[in-house]
Amino acid sequence: MSETYDLFQQGREHMKKGMNAQATVPLEKAKRREPAKTSIREALGIAYFRIRRFAEAESEFRAILELRPVDDYAHFALGRCLEKQGRPDEALGHLRLATFFRPQSHEYQRALEALEH
């Protein structure tokens, strides 16, 4: 396996153990090696979100959307990041897109309805 993959797996293992701050270190290293790898950016975005570093999480999910504009999860996660930063109008657009791209997701629908009310 490649060193990048090993770093990615190390980050994911930290996340599984609830060690999200520690997960950012190997995931950042992996991202520097392969910045276009959306799986690495998604894991890093989730880790940042979990430790309440919403601006950094936002950057990761925006980068994913640059690479894959119809990524439903990236729209959902970006919407949640924006909501947490007090930007509900921006968040609504991304939550609507997430729900549009994956209408069967109850999680997306709940988040959208909560923000709309």
NUGU-294830 format. One record per atom (N, C-alpha, C, O): atom name; x, y, z. Coordinates in steps of 0.2 Angstrom, whole numbers. Layout:
REM NUGU-294830
<site atom="CA" x="X" y="Y" z="Z"/>
...
END
This chain:
REM NUGU-294830
<site atom="N" x="4" y="-6" z="0"/>
<site atom="CA" x="0" y="0" z="0"/>
<site atom="C" x="4" y="6" z="0"/>
<site atom="O" x="10" y="6" z="2"/>
<site atom="N" x="1" y="12" z="-2"/>
<site atom="CA" x="5" y="18" z="-2"/>
<site atom="C" x="5" y="21" z="4"/>
<site atom="O" x="1" y="20" z="9"/>
<site atom="N" x="10" y="26" z="5"/>
<site atom="CA" x="10" y="29" z="12"/>
<site atom="C" x="4" y="34" z="12"/>
<site atom="O" x="2" y="35" z="18"/>
<site atom="N" x="2" y="37" z="7"/>
<site atom="CA" x="-4" y="41" z="7"/>
<site atom="C" x="-10" y="37" z="10"/>
<site atom="O" x="-14" y="39" z="14"/>
<site atom="N" x="-11" y="31" z="7"/>
<site atom="CA" x="-16" y="27" z="9"/>
<site atom="C" x="-16" y="25" z="17"/>
<site atom="O" x="-20" y="25" z="21"/>
<site atom="N" x="-9" y="23" z="19"/>
<site atom="CA" x="-8" y="22" z="26"/>
<site atom="C" x="-10" y="28" z="30"/>
<site atom="O" x="-13" y="27" z="36"/>
<site atom="N" x="-8" y="34" z="28"/>
<site atom="CA" x="-10" y="40" z="32"/>
<site atom="C" x="-18" y="41" z="32"/>
<site atom="O" x="-20" y="42" z="38"/>
<site atom="N" x="-21" y="40" z="27"/>
<site atom="CA" x="-28" y="40" z="27"/>
<site atom="C" x="-31" y="35" z="32"/>
<site atom="O" x="-36" y="37" z="35"/>
<site atom="N" x="-29" y="29" z="31"/>
<site atom="CA" x="-32" y="24" z="36"/>
<site atom="C" x="-30" y="25" z="43"/>
<site atom="O" x="-34" y="24" z="48"/>
<site atom="N" x="-24" y="28" z="45"/>
<site atom="CA" x="-22" y="30" z="51"/>
<site atom="C" x="-27" y="35" z="54"/>
<site atom="O" x="-30" y="35" z="60"/>
<site atom="N" x="-29" y="40" z="50"/>
<site atom="CA" x="-34" y="45" z="51"/>
<site atom="C" x="-41" y="43" z="53"/>
<site atom="O" x="-44" y="44" z="58"/>
<site atom="N" x="-43" y="38" z="49"/>
<site atom="CA" x="-49" y="35" z="50"/>
<site atom="C" x="-50" y="31" z="56"/>
<site atom="O" x="-55" y="31" z="59"/>
<site atom="N" x="-44" y="27" z="58"/>
<site atom="CA" x="-44" y="24" z="64"/>
<site atom="C" x="-45" y="28" z="70"/>
<site atom="O" x="-48" y="27" z="75"/>
<site atom="N" x="-41" y="34" z="70"/>
<site atom="CA" x="-42" y="39" z="75"/>
<site atom="C" x="-49" y="41" z="76"/>
<site atom="O" x="-52" y="42" z="81"/>
<site atom="N" x="-52" y="42" z="70"/>
<site atom="CA" x="-59" y="45" z="70"/>
<site atom="C" x="-64" y="39" z="73"/>
<site atom="O" x="-68" y="41" z="77"/>
<site atom="N" x="-63" y="33" z="71"/>
<site atom="CA" x="-67" y="28" z="74"/>
<site atom="C" x="-66" y="27" z="82"/>
<site atom="O" x="-71" y="25" z="85"/>
<site atom="N" x="-61" y="29" z="84"/>
<site atom="CA" x="-60" y="29" z="92"/>
<site atom="C" x="-62" y="36" z="95"/>
<site atom="O" x="-61" y="37" z="101"/>
<site atom="N" x="-64" y="40" z="91"/>
<site atom="CA" x="-67" y="47" z="94"/>
<site atom="C" x="-61" y="52" z="94"/>
<site atom="O" x="-62" y="57" z="98"/>
<site atom="N" x="-55" y="50" z="92"/>
<site atom="CA" x="-49" y="55" z="92"/>
<site atom="C" x="-49" y="59" z="86"/>
<site atom="O" x="-44" y="58" z="82"/>
<site atom="N" x="-54" y="63" z="85"/>
<site atom="CA" x="-54" y="67" z="79"/>
<site atom="C" x="-49" y="73" z="78"/>
<site atom="O" x="-47" y="74" z="73"/>
<site atom="N" x="-47" y="76" z="84"/>
<site atom="CA" x="-41" y="80" z="83"/>
<site atom="C" x="-35" y="77" z="81"/>
<site atom="O" x="-31" y="80" z="77"/>
<site atom="N" x="-34" y="71" z="83"/>
<site atom="CA" x="-28" y="67" z="81"/>
<site atom="C" x="-28" y="65" z="74"/>
<site atom="O" x="-23" y="64" z="71"/>
<site atom="N" x="-34" y="64" z="72"/>
<site atom="CA" x="-35" y="61" z="65"/>
<site atom="C" x="-33" y="67" z="60"/>
<site atom="O" x="-31" y="65" z="54"/>
<site atom="N" x="-34" y="73" z="62"/>
<site atom="CA" x="-32" y="78" z="57"/>
<site atom="C" x="-25" y="78" z="55"/>
<site atom="O" x="-23" y="80" z="49"/>
<site atom="N" x="-21" y="76" z="59"/>
<site atom="CA" x="-13" y="76" z="57"/>
<site atom="C" x="-12" y="72" z="51"/>
<site atom="O" x="-9" y="74" z="46"/>
<site atom="N" x="-13" y="65" z="52"/>
<site atom="CA" x="-12" y="61" z="46"/>
<site atom="C" x="-16" y="63" z="40"/>
<site atom="O" x="-14" y="62" z="34"/>
<site atom="N" x="-22" y="65" z="41"/>
<site atom="CA" x="-26" y="67" z="35"/>
<site atom="C" x="-24" y="73" z="32"/>
<site atom="O" x="-24" y="73" z="26"/>
<site atom="N" x="-21" y="78" z="35"/>
<site atom="CA" x="-18" y="83" z="32"/>
<site atom="C" x="-12" y="81" z="28"/>
<site atom="O" x="-11" y="84" z="23"/>
<site atom="N" x="-8" y="77" z="31"/>
<site atom="CA" x="-2" y="74" z="27"/>
<site atom="C" x="-5" y="71" z="21"/>
<site atom="O" x="-2" y="72" z="15"/>
<site atom="N" x="-10" y="67" z="21"/>
<site atom="CA" x="-12" y="63" z="15"/>
<site atom="C" x="-15" y="68" z="10"/>
<site atom="O" x="-14" y="67" z="4"/>
<site atom="N" x="-18" y="73" z="13"/>
<site atom="CA" x="-21" y="78" z="8"/>
<site atom="C" x="-16" y="82" z="4"/>
<site atom="O" x="-16" y="83" z="-2"/>
<site atom="N" x="-10" y="84" z="8"/>
<site atom="CA" x="-5" y="87" z="4"/>
<site atom="C" x="-2" y="83" z="-1"/>
<site atom="O" x="1" y="85" z="-6"/>
<site atom="N" x="-2" y="76" z="0"/>
<site atom="CA" x="1" y="72" z="-5"/>
<site atom="C" x="-4" y="71" z="-11"/>
<site atom="O" x="-2" y="70" z="-17"/>
<site atom="N" x="-11" y="71" z="-10"/>
<site atom="CA" x="-16" y="69" z="-15"/>
<site atom="C" x="-22" y="74" z="-14"/>
<site atom="O" x="-27" y="72" z="-11"/>
<site atom="N" x="-21" y="80" z="-16"/>
<site atom="CA" x="-26" y="85" z="-14"/>
<site atom="C" x="-33" y="84" z="-18"/>
<site atom="O" x="-38" y="87" z="-16"/>
<site atom="N" x="-32" y="81" z="-23"/>
<site atom="CA" x="-38" y="79" z="-27"/>
<site atom="C" x="-42" y="73" z="-25"/>
<site atom="O" x="-47" y="71" z="-28"/>
<site atom="N" x="-40" y="70" z="-20"/>
<site atom="CA" x="-43" y="64" z="-17"/>
<site atom="C" x="-49" y="66" z="-13"/>
<site atom="O" x="-48" y="68" z="-7"/>
<site atom="N" x="-55" y="65" z="-15"/>
<site atom="CA" x="-61" y="67" z="-11"/>
<site atom="C" x="-62" y="63" z="-5"/>
<site atom="O" x="-65" y="66" z="0"/>
<site atom="N" x="-60" y="57" z="-5"/>
<site atom="CA" x="-61" y="53" z="1"/>
<site atom="C" x="-57" y="56" z="7"/>
<site atom="O" x="-59" y="55" z="13"/>
<site atom="N" x="-51" y="58" z="5"/>
<site atom="CA" x="-47" y="61" z="11"/>
<site atom="C" x="-50" y="67" z="13"/>
<site atom="O" x="-50" y="68" z="19"/>
<site atom="N" x="-52" y="71" z="8"/>
<site atom="CA" x="-55" y="78" z="10"/>
<site atom="C" x="-61" y="77" z="14"/>
<site atom="O" x="-62" y="81" z="19"/>
<site atom="N" x="-65" y="72" z="12"/>
<site atom="CA" x="-71" y="71" z="16"/>
<site atom="C" x="-70" y="69" z="23"/>
<site atom="O" x="-73" y="71" z="28"/>
<site atom="N" x="-65" y="64" z="24"/>
<site atom="CA" x="-63" y="62" z="31"/>
<site atom="C" x="-61" y="68" z="35"/>
<site atom="O" x="-62" y="69" z="41"/>
<site atom="N" x="-56" y="72" z="32"/>
<site atom="CA" x="-54" y="78" z="35"/>
<site atom="C" x="-59" y="83" z="37"/>
<site atom="O" x="-59" y="85" z="43"/>
<site atom="N" x="-64" y="84" z="33"/>
<site atom="CA" x="-69" y="88" z="34"/>
<site atom="C" x="-74" y="86" z="40"/>
<site atom="O" x="-76" y="90" z="44"/>
<site atom="N" x="-75" y="80" z="40"/>
<site atom="CA" x="-79" y="77" z="45"/>
<site atom="C" x="-75" y="78" z="52"/>
<site atom="O" x="-78" y="79" z="57"/>
<site atom="N" x="-69" y="76" z="52"/>
<site atom="CA" x="-65" y="77" z="58"/>
<site atom="C" x="-65" y="84" z="61"/>
<site atom="O" x="-66" y="85" z="66"/>
<site atom="N" x="-64" y="89" z="56"/>
<site atom="CA" x="-64" y="96" z="58"/>
<site atom="C" x="-71" y="98" z="61"/>
<site atom="O" x="-71" y="101" z="66"/>
<site atom="N" x="-76" y="95" z="57"/>
<site atom="CA" x="-83" y="97" z="60"/>
<site atom="C" x="-84" y="94" z="67"/>
<site atom="O" x="-87" y="98" z="71"/>
<site atom="N" x="-82" y="88" z="68"/>
<site atom="CA" x="-83" y="85" z="75"/>
<site atom="C" x="-79" y="89" z="80"/>
<site atom="O" x="-81" y="89" z="86"/>
<site atom="N" x="-73" y="92" z="79"/>
<site atom="CA" x="-70" y="96" z="84"/>
<site atom="C" x="-72" y="104" z="83"/>
<site atom="O" x="-68" y="108" z="86"/>
<site atom="N" x="-77" y="105" z="80"/>
<site atom="CA" x="-80" y="112" z="79"/>
<site atom="C" x="-76" y="117" z="76"/>
<site atom="O" x="-76" y="123" z="77"/>
<site atom="N" x="-71" y="114" z="71"/>
<site atom="CA" x="-67" y="119" z="67"/>
<site atom="C" x="-71" y="120" z="61"/>
<site atom="O" x="-69" y="117" z="55"/>
<site atom="N" x="-77" y="123" z="61"/>
<site atom="CA" x="-81" y="123" z="55"/>
<site atom="C" x="-79" y="127" z="49"/>
<site atom="O" x="-81" y="125" z="44"/>
<site atom="N" x="-75" y="132" z="50"/>
<site atom="CA" x="-72" y="135" z="44"/>
<site atom="C" x="-67" y="131" z="40"/>
<site atom="O" x="-67" y="131" z="34"/>
<site atom="N" x="-63" y="127" z="44"/>
<site atom="CA" x="-59" y="122" z="40"/>
<site atom="C" x="-63" y="116" z="37"/>
<site atom="O" x="-61" y="114" z="31"/>
<site atom="N" x="-68" y="114" z="40"/>
<site atom="CA" x="-72" y="109" z="37"/>
<site atom="C" x="-76" y="112" z="31"/>
<site atom="O" x="-76" y="108" z="26"/>
<site atom="N" x="-78" y="118" z="32"/>
<site atom="CA" x="-81" y="121" z="26"/>
<site atom="C" x="-76" y="121" z="20"/>
<site atom="O" x="-78" y="120" z="14"/>
<site atom="N" x="-70" y="123" z="21"/>
<site atom="CA" x="-65" y="123" z="16"/>
<site atom="C" x="-64" y="116" z="12"/>
<site atom="O" x="-64" y="115" z="6"/>
<site atom="N" x="-64" y="111" z="16"/>
<site atom="CA" x="-64" y="104" z="14"/>
<site atom="C" x="-70" y="102" z="9"/>
<site atom="O" x="-69" y="99" z="4"/>
<site atom="N" x="-76" y="104" z="12"/>
<site atom="CA" x="-82" y="102" z="8"/>
<site atom="C" x="-82" y="106" z="2"/>
<site atom="O" x="-85" y="104" z="-3"/>
<site atom="N" x="-80" y="112" z="2"/>
<site atom="CA" x="-80" y="116" z="-4"/>
<site atom="C" x="-75" y="114" z="-9"/>
<site atom="O" x="-77" y="114" z="-15"/>
<site atom="N" x="-70" y="111" z="-7"/>
<site atom="CA" x="-65" y="108" z="-12"/>
<site atom="C" x="-67" y="102" z="-15"/>
<site atom="O" x="-66" y="101" z="-21"/>
<site atom="N" x="-71" y="98" z="-11"/>
<site atom="CA" x="-74" y="92" z="-14"/>
<site atom="C" x="-79" y="94" z="-20"/>
<site atom="O" x="-79" y="91" z="-25"/>
<site atom="N" x="-83" y="99" z="-18"/>
<site atom="CA" x="-88" y="102" z="-23"/>
<site atom="C" x="-85" y="105" z="-29"/>
<site atom="O" x="-88" y="105" z="-35"/>
<site atom="N" x="-79" y="107" z="-29"/>
<site atom="CA" x="-75" y="110" z="-35"/>
<site atom="C" x="-74" y="104" z="-39"/>
<site atom="O" x="-74" y="104" z="-45"/>
<site atom="N" x="-72" y="98" z="-36"/>
<site atom="CA" x="-70" y="92" z="-40"/>
<site atom="C" x="-76" y="88" z="-42"/>
<site atom="O" x="-76" y="85" z="-47"/>
<site atom="N" x="-81" y="88" z="-38"/>
<site atom="CA" x="-88" y="84" z="-39"/>
<site atom="C" x="-94" y="88" z="-37"/>
<site atom="O" x="-96" y="87" z="-32"/>
<site atom="N" x="-96" y="92" z="-42"/>
<site atom="CA" x="-101" y="97" z="-40"/>
<site atom="C" x="-108" y="94" z="-38"/>
<site atom="O" x="-112" y="97" z="-35"/>
<site atom="N" x="-109" y="88" z="-40"/>
<site atom="CA" x="-115" y="84" z="-38"/>
<site atom="C" x="-115" y="79" z="-32"/>
<site atom="O" x="-119" y="75" z="-31"/>
<site atom="N" x="-110" y="80" z="-28"/>
<site atom="CA" x="-109" y="76" z="-22"/>
<site atom="C" x="-114" y="78" z="-17"/>
<site atom="O" x="-113" y="83" z="-14"/>
<site atom="N" x="-119" y="74" z="-16"/>
<site atom="CA" x="-124" y="75" z="-11"/>
<site atom="C" x="-121" y="76" z="-4"/>
<site atom="O" x="-124" y="81" z="-1"/>
<site atom="N" x="-117" y="72" z="-2"/>
<site atom="CA" x="-114" y="72" z="5"/>
<site atom="C" x="-110" y="79" z="6"/>
<site atom="O" x="-111" y="82" z="11"/>
<site atom="N" x="-107" y="81" z="1"/>
<site atom="CA" x="-103" y="87" z="2"/>
<site atom="C" x="-107" y="93" z="2"/>
<site atom="O" x="-106" y="97" z="6"/>
<site atom="N" x="-113" y="93" z="-1"/>
<site atom="CA" x="-118" y="98" z="-1"/>
<site atom="C" x="-121" y="98" z="6"/>
<site atom="O" x="-121" y="103" z="9"/>
<site atom="N" x="-123" y="92" z="9"/>
<site atom="CA" x="-126" y="92" z="15"/>
<site atom="C" x="-121" y="94" z="21"/>
<site atom="O" x="-123" y="98" z="25"/>
<site atom="N" x="-115" y="92" z="20"/>
<site atom="CA" x="-110" y="93" z="26"/>
<site atom="C" x="-108" y="101" z="25"/>
<site atom="O" x="-107" y="104" z="30"/>
<site atom="N" x="-107" y="103" z="19"/>
<site atom="CA" x="-106" y="111" z="19"/>
<site atom="C" x="-112" y="115" z="22"/>
<site atom="O" x="-111" y="120" z="25"/>
<site atom="N" x="-118" y="112" z="20"/>
<site atom="CA" x="-124" y="116" z="23"/>
<site atom="C" x="-124" y="116" z="31"/>
<site atom="O" x="-125" y="121" z="34"/>
<site atom="N" x="-122" y="110" z="34"/>
<site atom="CA" x="-121" y="110" z="41"/>
<site atom="C" x="-116" y="114" z="44"/>
<site atom="O" x="-116" y="118" z="49"/>
<site atom="N" x="-110" y="115" z="40"/>
<site atom="CA" x="-105" y="119" z="42"/>
<site atom="C" x="-107" y="126" z="42"/>
<site atom="O" x="-105" y="130" z="47"/>
<site atom="N" x="-110" y="128" z="37"/>
<site atom="CA" x="-113" y="135" z="36"/>
<site atom="C" x="-118" y="137" z="41"/>
<site atom="O" x="-118" y="142" z="44"/>
<site atom="N" x="-122" y="132" z="43"/>
<site atom="CA" x="-127" y="133" z="48"/>
<site atom="C" x="-124" y="134" z="55"/>
<site atom="O" x="-126" y="139" z="59"/>
<site atom="N" x="-119" y="130" z="56"/>
<site atom="CA" x="-115" y="131" z="63"/>
<site atom="C" x="-111" y="137" z="63"/>
<site atom="O" x="-110" y="140" z="69"/>
<site atom="N" x="-110" y="141" z="57"/>
<site atom="CA" x="-106" y="147" z="57"/>
<site atom="C" x="-111" y="153" z="57"/>
<site atom="O" x="-109" y="159" z="56"/>
<site atom="N" x="-118" y="151" z="58"/>
<site atom="CA" x="-122" y="157" z="58"/>
<site atom="C" x="-124" y="160" z="51"/>
<site atom="O" x="-125" y="166" z="50"/>
<site atom="N" x="-124" y="155" z="46"/>
<site atom="CA" x="-125" y="158" z="39"/>
<site atom="C" x="-131" y="153" z="36"/>
<site atom="O" x="-130" y="150" z="31"/>
<site atom="N" x="-137" y="154" z="39"/>
<site atom="CA" x="-142" y="149" z="37"/>
<site atom="C" x="-144" y="150" z="30"/>
<site atom="O" x="-147" y="145" z="27"/>
<site atom="N" x="-144" y="156" z="27"/>
<site atom="CA" x="-146" y="157" z="20"/>
<site atom="C" x="-142" y="153" z="15"/>
<site atom="O" x="-144" y="150" z="11"/>
<site atom="N" x="-135" y="153" z="16"/>
<site atom="CA" x="-131" y="150" z="12"/>
<site atom="C" x="-132" y="142" z="13"/>
<site atom="O" x="-132" y="138" z="9"/>
<site atom="N" x="-133" y="140" z="20"/>
<site atom="CA" x="-134" y="133" z="21"/>
<site atom="C" x="-140" y="130" z="18"/>
<site atom="O" x="-140" y="125" z="15"/>
<site atom="N" x="-145" y="134" z="18"/>
<site atom="CA" x="-151" y="132" z="15"/>
<site atom="C" x="-150" y="129" z="7"/>
<site atom="O" x="-153" y="124" z="5"/>
<site atom="N" x="-147" y="133" z="3"/>
<site atom="CA" x="-145" y="131" z="-3"/>
<site atom="C" x="-142" y="125" z="-4"/>
<site atom="O" x="-144" y="120" z="-8"/>
<site atom="N" x="-137" y="123" z="0"/>
<site atom="CA" x="-133" y="117" z="0"/>
<site atom="C" x="-137" y="111" z="2"/>
<site atom="O" x="-137" y="106" z="0"/>
<site atom="N" x="-141" y="112" z="8"/>
<site atom="CA" x="-146" y="107" z="10"/>
<site atom="C" x="-151" y="105" z="5"/>
<site atom="O" x="-153" y="100" z="4"/>
<site atom="N" x="-154" y="110" z="1"/>
<site atom="CA" x="-158" y="109" z="-4"/>
<site atom="C" x="-155" y="105" z="-9"/>
<site atom="O" x="-158" y="100" z="-12"/>
<site atom="N" x="-149" y="107" z="-11"/>
<site atom="CA" x="-146" y="103" z="-16"/>
<site atom="C" x="-144" y="96" z="-14"/>
<site atom="O" x="-145" y="91" z="-18"/>
<site atom="N" x="-142" y="95" z="-8"/>
<site atom="CA" x="-141" y="88" z="-5"/>
<site atom="C" x="-148" y="84" z="-6"/>
<site atom="O" x="-147" y="78" z="-8"/>
<site atom="N" x="-153" y="87" z="-4"/>
<site atom="CA" x="-160" y="83" z="-4"/>
<site atom="C" x="-162" y="82" z="-11"/>
<site atom="O" x="-165" y="77" z="-12"/>
<site atom="N" x="-160" y="87" z="-16"/>
<site atom="CA" x="-162" y="85" z="-23"/>
<site atom="C" x="-158" y="80" z="-25"/>
<site atom="O" x="-161" y="75" z="-29"/>
<site atom="N" x="-152" y="79" z="-24"/>
<site atom="CA" x="-147" y="74" z="-27"/>
<site atom="C" x="-148" y="67" z="-24"/>
<site atom="O" x="-147" y="62" z="-27"/>
<site atom="N" x="-151" y="67" z="-17"/>
<site atom="CA" x="-152" y="61" z="-14"/>
<site atom="C" x="-159" y="62" z="-10"/>
<site atom="O" x="-159" y="62" z="-4"/>
<site atom="N" x="-164" y="62" z="-13"/>
<site atom="CA" x="-171" y="63" z="-10"/>
<site atom="C" x="-173" y="57" z="-5"/>
<site atom="O" x="-177" y="59" z="-1"/>
<site atom="N" x="-170" y="52" z="-5"/>
<site atom="CA" x="-172" y="46" z="-1"/>
<site atom="C" x="-169" y="47" z="6"/>
<site atom="O" x="-170" y="43" z="11"/>
<site atom="N" x="-164" y="52" z="7"/>
<site atom="CA" x="-161" y="53" z="13"/>
<site atom="C" x="-165" y="56" z="18"/>
<site atom="O" x="-167" y="62" z="18"/>
<site atom="N" x="-167" y="53" z="24"/>
<site atom="CA" x="-171" y="56" z="29"/>
<site atom="C" x="-167" y="61" z="33"/>
<site atom="O" x="-169" y="66" z="35"/>
<site atom="N" x="-160" y="59" z="34"/>
<site atom="CA" x="-156" y="64" z="37"/>
<site atom="C" x="-155" y="71" z="34"/>
<site atom="O" x="-156" y="76" z="37"/>
<site atom="N" x="-155" y="71" z="27"/>
<site atom="CA" x="-154" y="77" z="23"/>
<site atom="C" x="-161" y="81" z="24"/>
<site atom="O" x="-161" y="87" z="25"/>
<site atom="N" x="-166" y="77" z="24"/>
<site atom="CA" x="-173" y="80" z="24"/>
<site atom="C" x="-174" y="83" z="31"/>
<site atom="O" x="-177" y="89" z="31"/>
<site atom="N" x="-172" y="80" z="36"/>
<site atom="CA" x="-173" y="82" z="43"/>
<site atom="C" x="-169" y="89" z="44"/>
<site atom="O" x="-171" y="94" z="47"/>
<site atom="N" x="-163" y="89" z="41"/>
<site atom="CA" x="-159" y="95" z="42"/>
<site atom="C" x="-162" y="101" z="38"/>
<site atom="O" x="-162" y="106" z="41"/>
<site atom="N" x="-164" y="99" z="32"/>
<site atom="CA" x="-167" y="105" z="28"/>
<site atom="C" x="-173" y="107" z="32"/>
<site atom="O" x="-174" y="113" z="32"/>
<site atom="N" x="-178" y="103" z="34"/>
<site atom="CA" x="-184" y="105" z="38"/>
<site atom="C" x="-182" y="109" z="44"/>
<site atom="O" x="-186" y="114" z="45"/>
<site atom="N" x="-177" y="107" z="48"/>
<site atom="CA" x="-176" y="111" z="54"/>
<site atom="C" x="-173" y="118" z="52"/>
<site atom="O" x="-175" y="122" z="56"/>
<site atom="N" x="-170" y="118" z="47"/>
<site atom="CA" x="-167" y="125" z="45"/>
<site atom="C" x="-172" y="129" z="42"/>
<site atom="O" x="-172" y="136" z="43"/>
<site atom="N" x="-177" y="126" z="39"/>
<site atom="CA" x="-183" y="130" z="36"/>
<site atom="C" x="-188" y="133" z="41"/>
<site atom="O" x="-191" y="138" z="40"/>
<site atom="N" x="-188" y="130" z="47"/>
<site atom="CA" x="-193" y="132" z="52"/>
<site atom="C" x="-190" y="136" z="57"/>
<site atom="O" x="-193" y="138" z="62"/>
END
